[in-house]
Amino acid sequence: MNKNLFQTFLKAYPVIYKPVWKENLLLSFVDVFHGLSFAVLIIATQRFFDAITVYLGGTGSQNQVISLAWTVIFCQILSQLLNGFVNFYADVVREKGYGRICVMIQRKIQKTAPVNFEKNDFLDDMNKADQGAQEACAMVDTVNSIFTFYVPYFVLMGMYMYHLNYILIISVLLVFLPVLVTNYVQMHFGDIIEQKIAPVRREAEAYEKSLTTLDNFKETKVLYAAKYFIHLFQTSVSQWNQVSWNIRKKEAVINLGLNTFSFLAYGVILIMLVYLTVCGEISVGSFAVVFSAIDVMFYLMQEIFRDSLGNVAKNMGRINNFLNLIQSEEISQKSIRVKDGSIELKNVNFKYPESKQNCLNHITLKINSKETVAVVGQNGSGKTTLSKIILGIYKPDSGEVIVGGEKIDERHNCFPDMSAVFQKFNRYKLNIEDNIIISDVNDESGYLDAMNEVDNDLNIDPEMILSRDFDGIDLSGGQWQKIAIARGIHRSCKILVLDEPTSAIDPAQESELYHTFMRIAEEKTCVMITHRLGLAKIADRIIVLKDGAIVEDGKHQELLERKGEYCRMWSLQAEWYQNQTIGSKDSV
């Protein structure tokens, strides 16, 4: 993408303007009169000074002086009122626009392929896009102001100066050129800084969260790891500062030369005004007002380029990253309903974006409707990845996934007929009812049935927010997992995927819950991913994964008789439990 300010504006303007077009239209309308009021005030002031000069010379009218004085006062009051309204309403429009753009970003992310979250570059782009959205809103506000406030002001002032003496037009150019070049320099260096800093900034933010967020703070405190993370945070911030410092030094040297040129230009304008006044080309009143106006124009030009556009230029990289995300490719999927819960995978291969090896290799699998299948294997064997392929979250690099007779690909999913309980479940900062019914908002009354299936004695105030961030309560890991399970089974579906759903629950309750799953899954296809082989026995079939491939498929007793991978895993777990039992007796 071209980083040119004008091209970026053309791309960002319609994106930012559209969500708040009514508010922007009103702001622009008032801002036009705001800019004109500044110019009219200067012209009225010049005529007022000239009227005083003529009156003191004995040829003017006192009434004319008084009339012009009231005109100046009226213009000043009107200008300040318009200025106050524009400043206030511009903040309102900018904040409202930013809020709606954030919603747009979230909707865009929802249309992004989930596998993109496995890419570091994509995570960097999201980080930069969120910051760039606010800068993009400021940029559109700035450019709006240029065309509705600054342009009318400078056009009217240019006409006024040309009317006084055509040579005064040169003063506008002497004001304009230095700050224009300065803006170009800031835009160039700002883009370089953003591209180099973004990865370091995300790293520093990650270390900061390890020190400040509730979930991380407890473990960091107990392990006495705060010094370690502070060191990492300081190192990242130092790198951040060093990159910025090296580039800003070059920028400062160039800006020093440009500021010197601006100072010289200001002196040339002053000499030119004195010359025209001495020669009688302009009046003393015109000299005073034009000299004052030149000072205002210098200030406004600096406000446009060094402050407004200057800030935009420094953040040009962020704005472009925001546009990159908004304009990135979307996946347009249609949710389809399936006739039954059958699942078929044909020669499926999958590799994570930044991995060199396949996570799943030539997976061919058929699960009948209303069948319960347990998927087991060592850590890293591909169990969780397989569940995401079955659910349609990830798309295979090759092969086919057919659910209920329907092919699931980039254009189709069957989410309405699926539910899942993930190993890494979400802890929503809502009350217990909302935590459960979000899986099926059309069935608000059934959440208690789902909760009672999991635990009928949880004793949680239904109105209490499950987060201390909002003056609520926090739950144990086991309690949270029960809520996640209730959320998964609350949804009416044909296929239920359980990915290590009881890892934080004690063995006695775990056994009860798995029998609950079996009862709930009687009319569903159920895929259970577990590392506890004793619980896998309750499944109709057991699928064994190793190194991303299916190495065994059958019932519990059949697999034991084969003396293969499942038998080896079973023996190891049985030996471990036996040793735990002997150890507990010896300790007694």
C-alpha positions in Angstrom: 0.0 0.0 0.0 1.3 3.4 -0.9 2.0 5.4 2.3 1.2 8.8 0.6 -1.0 10.9 2.9 -3.4 11.8 0.1 -3.9 8.2 -1.1 -4.4 7.1 2.5 -6.9 9.8 3.0 -8.9 8.8 -0.1 -9.1 5.2 1.3 -9.8 6.1 4.9 -12.2 8.9 4.3 -15.3 7.0 3.1 -14.6 4.2 5.7 -14.6 6.7 8.6 -17.1 9.2 7.3 -19.9 6.9 6.5 -20.7 5.6 10.1 -21.3 9.2 11.3 -22.1 11.0 8.1 -25.0 13.0 9.5 -22.8 14.3 12.4 -19.9 15.1 10.1 -22.2 16.9 7.7 -23.5 19.2 10.5 -20.0 19.8 11.8 -18.7 20.7 8.3 -21.5 23.1 7.7 -20.8 25.0 10.9 -17.1 24.8 10.4 -17.4 26.7 7.1 -18.9 29.7 8.8 -16.3 29.2 11.6 -13.5 29.8 9.1 -15.2 32.7 7.4 -15.8 34.3 10.8 -12.1 34.5 11.5 -11.4 36.2 8.1 -14.4 38.6 8.4 -13.1 39.5 11.9 -9.7 40.5 10.5 -11.3 42.6 7.7 -13.6 44.3 10.1 -10.7 45.0 12.5 -8.7 46.6 9.6 -11.6 48.9 8.7 -12.1 49.8 12.4 -8.4 50.8 12.7 -8.6 52.8 9.5 -11.8 54.6 10.7 -10.0 55.5 13.9 -7.0 56.9 11.9 -9.3 58.9 9.7 -11.3 60.2 12.7 -8.1 61.2 14.6 -7.1 63.1 11.4 -10.3 65.2 11.8 -12.1 64.0 8.7 -13.9 60.8 10.0 -17.2 60.2 11.7 -17.5 59.2 15.3 -20.6 57.2 14.5 -18.8 55.2 11.9 -16.1 54.3 14.5 -18.7 53.2 17.0 -20.6 51.2 14.4 -17.4 49.4 13.3 -16.4 48.8 16.9 -19.7 47.0 17.5 -19.2 45.1 14.3 -15.8 43.9 15.5 -17.3 42.9 18.9 -20.1 41.0 17.2 -17.7 39.2 14.9 -15.5 38.3 17.9 -18.4 36.9 19.9 -19.7 35.0 16.9 -16.3 33.6 16.1 -15.8 32.4 19.7 -19.2 30.8 19.8 -18.6 28.9 16.6 -15.2 27.9 17.8 -16.6 26.6 21.0 -19.3 24.6 19.3 -16.9 23.1 16.7 -14.3 22.1 19.3 -17.0 20.4 21.5 -18.9 18.7 18.7 -15.7 17.6 16.9 -14.8 15.6 20.0 -18.3 14.1 20.1 -18.2 13.1 16.4 -14.7 11.7 16.8 -15.6 9.5 19.8 -18.8 8.3 18.3 -17.1 7.5 15.0 -14.3 5.7 16.8 -16.8 3.6 18.7 -18.6 2.6 15.5 -15.3 1.9 13.8 -14.3 -0.5 16.6 -17.6 -2.4 16.0 -16.6 -2.5 12.3 -13.2 -3.9 13.2 -14.8 -6.6 15.4 -17.2 -7.6 12.6 -14.3 -7.7 10.2 -12.3 -10.0 12.5 -15.3 -12.3 12.8 -15.2 -12.7 9.0 -11.5 -13.6 9.1 -10.3 -17.2 8.8 -9.8 -18.4 12.4 -6.4 -20.0 11.4 -5.1 -16.4 11.0 -5.0 -16.1 14.8 -2.1 -18.6 14.6 -0.1 -16.1 12.6 2.2 -13.6 14.5 1.9 -11.1 11.6 -1.9 -11.1 11.9 -1.8 -10.5 15.7 0.6 -7.6 15.0 -1.8 -6.2 12.4 -4.7 -6.4 14.8 -2.7 -4.6 17.5 -1.8 -1.9 15.1 -5.2 -1.6 13.5 -7.0 -1.0 16.8 -4.6 1.9 17.5 -4.8 3.1 13.9 -8.6 3.3 14.0 -8.5 6.2 16.4 -5.7 7.9 14.4 -7.8 7.4 11.2 -10.8 9.2 12.8 -8.5 12.1 13.8 -7.1 12.2 10.3 -10.6 12.5 8.7 -11.5 15.1 11.2 -8.4 17.0 10.4 -8.9 16.9 6.6 -12.5 17.9 7.1 -11.4 20.9 9.0 -8.9 21.8 6.3 -11.6 22.0 3.6 -14.3 23.5 5.8 -12.4 25.9 8.1 -8.9 26.5 6.8 -9.5 26.7 3.1 -12.4 29.2 3.4 -10.3 31.3 5.8 -7.1 31.3 3.6 -9.1 31.9 0.4 -10.9 34.9 1.8 -7.6 36.2 3.4 -5.8 35.7 0.0 -8.5 37.7 -1.8 -8.3 40.4 0.9 -4.5 40.7 0.7 -4.6 40.7 -3.1 -7.1 43.5 -2.9 -4.7 45.5 -0.7 -1.6 44.7 -2.8 -1.0 41.8 -5.1 2.5 41.3 -3.8 1.2 40.3 -0.4 0.1 37.0 -2.0 3.8 36.0 -1.7 3.4 36.1 2.1 0.9 33.2 1.9 3.4 31.1 0.1 6.2 31.9 2.5 3.9 30.7 5.3 2.8 27.6 3.5 5.9 26.0 2.1 8.1 25.5 5.2 5.4 23.7 7.2 4.4 21.7 4.1 7.9 20.3 3.8 8.0 19.7 7.5 4.8 17.6 7.3 6.3 15.4 4.5 9.4 14.8 6.7 7.3 13.8 9.7 5.1 11.5 7.6 8.2 9.7 6.2 9.9 9.2 9.6 6.6 8.4 11.4 5.8 5.5 9.1 9.3 4.1 9.5 9.0 4.2 13.3 5.6 2.5 13.4 6.7 -0.4 11.3 9.8 -1.0 13.4 8.2 -0.5 16.8 4.9 -2.5 16.5 6.5 -6.0 17.2 8.5 -4.6 20.2 5.5 -2.8 21.6 3.3 -6.0 21.5 6.1 -7.9 23.3 6.3 -5.2 26.0 2.5 -5.2 26.4 2.6 -9.0 26.9 5.2 -8.7 29.7 3.2 -5.9 31.3 0.1 -8.1 31.4 2.2 -10.7 33.2 2.7 -8.2 35.9 -0.6 -6.4 36.1 -3.5 -8.7 35.2 -5.3 -10.7 37.8 -5.0 -14.1 36.1 -1.2 -13.7 35.7 -0.4 -11.7 38.9 -1.1 -14.6 41.3 1.3 -17.0 39.7 3.9 -14.3 39.1 3.7 -13.4 42.7 3.9 -16.9 44.1 6.8 -17.8 41.8 8.6 -14.6 42.7 8.9 -14.0 39.0 8.1 -10.3 39.0 11.8 -9.2 38.8 12.2 -11.5 35.7 9.2 -10.0 33.9 10.2 -6.4 34.9 13.6 -7.1 33.4 12.0 -8.4 30.2 9.6 -5.4 30.1 12.4 -2.9 30.7 14.5 -4.5 27.9 11.5 -4.3 25.5 10.8 -0.7 26.4 14.5 0.2 26.0 14.5 -1.3 22.5 11.3 0.6 21.8 12.9 3.9 22.9 16.2 3.2 21.1 14.5 2.7 17.8 12.4 5.8 18.2 15.5 7.8 19.4 17.6 6.9 16.5 15.0 7.9 13.9 13.8 11.0 15.8 17.4 12.4 15.9 17.5 12.5 12.1 14.0 14.0 12.0 15.0 16.7 14.5 18.0 17.9 12.5 15.9 18.3 9.4 13.1 20.1 11.3 15.7 22.5 12.7 16.7 23.6 9.2 13.0 24.0 8.3 12.3 26.1 11.4 15.2 28.3 10.5 13.7 28.8 7.0 10.3 29.6 8.6 12.0 32.3 10.8 13.6 33.9 7.8 10.3 33.8 5.8 8.6 35.6 8.7 11.3 38.3 8.6 10.9 38.7 4.8 7.1 39.3 5.3 7.7 41.9 8.0 10.2 43.8 5.8 7.7 43.7 2.9 4.9 45.1 5.0 7.0 47.9 6.3 8.1 48.8 2.8 4.5 48.9 1.5 3.4 51.0 4.4 6.3 53.5 4.1 5.6 53.8 0.3 1.9 54.5 1.0 0.7 51.3 -0.7 -1.2 50.2 2.4 -2.6 52.0 5.4 -1.2 51.8 8.9 -4.4 50.0 9.9 -3.9 47.5 7.1 -0.3 47.0 8.2 -1.3 46.3 11.8 -4.1 43.9 10.8 -2.1 42.1 8.1 0.9 41.7 10.4 -1.4 40.3 13.0 -3.1 38.1 10.3 0.3 36.7 9.1 1.0 35.7 12.7 -2.4 33.9 12.8 -1.7 32.3 9.5 1.7 31.0 10.7 -0.1 29.6 13.8 -2.9 28.0 11.7 -0.4 26.5 9.2 1.5 25.0 12.1 -1.8 23.8 13.6 -2.7 22.2 10.3 0.6 20.5 9.4 2.8 20.3 12.5 0.0 19.5 15.0 -3.0 18.0 13.1 -1.5 16.6 9.9 1.9 16.2 11.7 0.3 13.8 14.3 -1.5 12.0 11.4 1.9 11.7 9.6 3.6 10.3 12.6 0.9 7.7 12.9 0.6 7.0 9.2 1.8 3.5 9.7 -1.0 2.7 12.1 -3.6 4.2 9.8 -2.4 2.1 6.9 -2.5 -1.0 9.2 -6.1 -0.2 10.1 -6.9 0.1 6.4 -5.0 -3.1 5.6 -7.2 -5.0 8.1 -10.5 -3.4 6.9 -9.7 -4.1 3.3 -8.3 -7.6 3.9 -9.8 -10.6 2.4 -12.9 -11.9 4.1 -14.4 -15.4 4.3 -18.0 -15.4 3.4 -19.6 -18.5 4.9 -23.2 -19.7 4.8 -24.5 -21.6 7.8 -26.3 -24.7 6.6 -28.4 -27.2 8.5 -27.5 -30.9 8.2 -29.8 -33.9 8.0 -28.0 -35.9 10.8 -24.8 -36.0 12.9 -22.6 -38.2 10.7 -19.0 -37.0 10.2 -16.6 -38.1 7.5 -13.0 -37.0 6.8 -11.3 -38.0 3.6 -7.5 -37.8 3.4 -7.4 -34.6 5.5 -4.0 -32.8 6.0 -3.5 -29.7 8.0 -0.5 -27.6 8.9 -0.4 -24.4 11.1 0.7 -21.3 9.2 4.1 -20.9 10.8 4.9 -24.6 11.2 7.1 -26.6 8.9 5.4 -30.0 9.6 1.8 -31.2 9.2 -0.2 -31.4 12.4 -2.6 -33.9 10.8 -1.5 -36.4 8.2 -3.9 -38.2 5.8 -6.8 -38.5 8.3 -9.6 -40.7 6.9 -12.3 -41.2 9.4 -16.1 -41.9 9.5 -18.3 -41.4 12.5 -21.9 -42.5 12.3 -24.8 -40.4 13.4 -25.5 -40.7 17.2 -22.2 -42.5 17.8 -19.9 -41.7 20.7 -16.3 -41.6 19.8 -13.3 -41.0 22.1 -10.1 -39.5 20.6 -7.0 -40.3 22.7 -3.3 -39.8 22.2 -0.2 -38.3 23.7 0.2 -34.5 24.0 0.9 -33.0 20.6 -0.6 -35.9 18.7 -3.2 -33.6 17.1 -6.3 -34.3 19.1 -7.4 -30.7 19.6 -6.6 -29.8 16.1 -8.7 -32.7 14.8 -11.7 -31.4 16.9 -11.3 -27.9 15.3 -11.3 -29.5 11.8 -14.4 -31.5 12.7 -16.2 -28.4 13.9 -15.2 -26.5 10.8 -13.2 -23.8 12.7 -10.0 -24.7 10.7 -10.1 -25.7 7.1 -7.9 -28.6 5.9 -5.0 -27.8 3.6 -6.2 -30.8 1.5 -8.9 -33.4 1.8 -12.6 -33.1 2.5 -14.8 -32.8 5.6 -18.4 -33.9 5.2 -20.9 -33.4 8.0 -24.4 -34.7 7.8 -24.0 -35.2 4.0 -22.9 -31.6 3.5 -19.3 -30.7 2.5 -17.8 -28.1 4.9 -15.4 -25.7 3.3 -14.5 -22.0 3.1 -18.1 -21.1 2.0 -20.1 -23.4 4.3 -20.3 -24.3 7.9 -22.8 -26.2 10.0 -22.3 -24.3 13.3 -26.2 -24.2 14.0 -26.1 -28.0 14.5 -22.9 -28.1 16.5 -21.9 -27.4 20.1 -18.6 -27.8 21.9 -16.9 -27.6 25.3 -13.3 -26.5 24.8 -10.3 -27.2 26.9 -9.5 -23.5 26.9 -13.0 -22.2 27.5 -14.0 -18.5 27.9 -14.7 -17.0 31.3 -17.3 -14.3 30.3 -17.6 -11.4 32.7 -21.4 -11.9 32.9 -23.8 -13.5 35.4 -24.2 -17.2 35.5 -27.4 -17.2 33.4 -25.9 -15.1 30.6 -22.7 -17.2 30.7 -24.9 -20.2 29.8 -27.6 -18.9 27.5 -25.2 -17.3 25.1 -24.9 -20.7 23.4 -28.6 -20.6 22.6 -30.2 -17.2 23.2 -33.5 -18.5 21.9 -33.9 -20.8 24.9 -33.4 -18.5 27.9 -35.5 -20.7 30.3 -33.5 -23.9 29.8 -30.2 -22.7 31.4 -31.2 -24.1 34.8 -31.8 -27.6 33.3 -28.3 -27.5 31.8 -26.8 -26.3 35.1 -28.5 -29.0 37.1 -27.3 -31.6 34.7 -23.8 -30.6 35.6 -24.2 -29.6 39.3 -27.4 -28.9 41.1 -25.7 -27.5 44.1 -23.4 -24.8 42.7 -24.9 -22.1 45.0 -24.1 -19.0 42.9 -26.2 -15.8 43.1 -27.8 -15.7 39.6 -27.5 -11.9 39.5 -23.9 -11.7 40.5 -21.3 -10.9 37.8 -18.7 -13.6 37.6 -15.7 -11.2 37.7 -14.1 -9.0 40.4 -13.5 -6.4 37.7 -17.2 -5.5 38.0 -17.6 -5.9 41.8 -18.6 -9.5 41.3 -17.2 -12.8 42.4 -14.5 -15.1 41.0 -14.9 -18.9 40.8 -12.6 -21.8 41.2 -11.3 -23.5 38.0 -13.7 -26.4 38.6 -16.7 -24.2 39.0 -15.8 -22.3 35.8 -15.4 -25.5 33.9 -18.9 -26.7 35.0 -20.4 -23.5 33.7 -18.5 -24.0 30.4 -19.9 -27.6 30.2 -23.5 -26.3 31.0 -23.0 -23.7 28.2 -22.0 -26.5 25.8 -24.9 -28.8 26.6 -27.5 -26.1 26.8 -27.4 -25.7 23.0 -29.7 -27.9 21.0 -27.5 -29.6 18.4 -26.8 -32.8 16.5 -23.0 -33.0 17.1 -21.3 -32.3 20.5 -17.5 -32.0 20.7 -15.9 -32.3 24.2 -12.2 -31.3 24.3 -10.8 -32.3 27.7 -13.9 -30.8 29.3 -13.2 -32.0 32.9 -9.5 -31.3 33.3 -10.1 -29.0 36.3 -12.7 -31.3 38.0 -11.9 -34.0 40.6 -11.9 -37.6 39.4 -15.2 -38.5 41.3 -17.2 -35.7 39.8 -15.4 -36.3 36.5 -16.8 -39.8 36.3 -20.3 -38.6 37.0 -20.0 -35.9 34.4 -18.9 -38.3 31.7 -21.9 -40.5 32.4 -24.0 -37.3 32.2 -22.4 -36.7 28.8 -23.3 -40.2 27.7 -26.9 -39.6 28.7 -27.1 -36.2 27.0 -25.4 -37.6 23.9 -27.9 -40.5 23.4 -29.5 -38.6 20.5 -26.4 -36.8 19.4 -23.1 -37.6 17.8 -20.5 -37.1 20.5 -16.7 -36.7 20.0 -14.8 -36.8 23.3 -11.1 -35.8 23.4 -9.5 -37.1 26.6 -6.2 -38.2 28.0 -7.8 -40.3 30.7 -8.2 -43.7 29.1 -10.4 -45.1 31.9 -13.1 -42.7 30.9 -12.7 -43.5 27.2 -14.1 -47.0 27.8 -17.6 -45.6 27.9 -17.4 -44.6 24.2 -18.7 -46.7 21.4 -15.3 -46.4 19.7 -11.8 -45.2 20.5 -9.6 -43.5 18.0 -5.9 -43.3 18.8 -3.8 -40.5 17.3 0.0 -40.5 17.1 2.1 -37.8 15.3 -1.0 -36.5 13.6 -2.1 -39.8 12.2 -4.8 -42.4 13.2 -2.9 -45.4 14.2 -5.7 -47.4 15.8 -9.5 -47.5 15.7 -11.8 -49.8 17.7 -13.4 -50.7 21.0 -11.6 -50.7 24.3 -11.1 -54.5 24.6 -10.2 -54.9 20.9 -7.5 -52.3 21.2 -6.1 -53.9 24.3 -5.9 -57.3 22.6 -4.0 -55.7 19.7 -1.1 -54.9 22.0 -0.5 -51.6 20.1 -0.2 -47.9 21.0 -3.5 -47.9 23.0 -2.4 -50.9 25.0 0.9 -49.2 25.8 -0.8 -46.0 27.0 -3.3 -48.0 29.0 -0.5 -50.0 30.7 1.4 -46.8 31.5 -1.7 -45.1 33.1 -2.7 -48.2 35.0 0.9 -48.5 36.4 0.8 -44.8 37.4 -2.5 -45.1 39.2 -1.3 -48.3 41.0 1.9 -46.5 42.1 -0.2 -43.6 43.4 -2.4 -46.0 45.4 0.6 -47.8 46.9 2.3 -44.5 47.7 -0.8 -43.3 49.6 -1.0 -46.5 51.6 2.6 -46.3 52.6 2.2 -42.8 53.7 -0.6 -43.8 55.9 
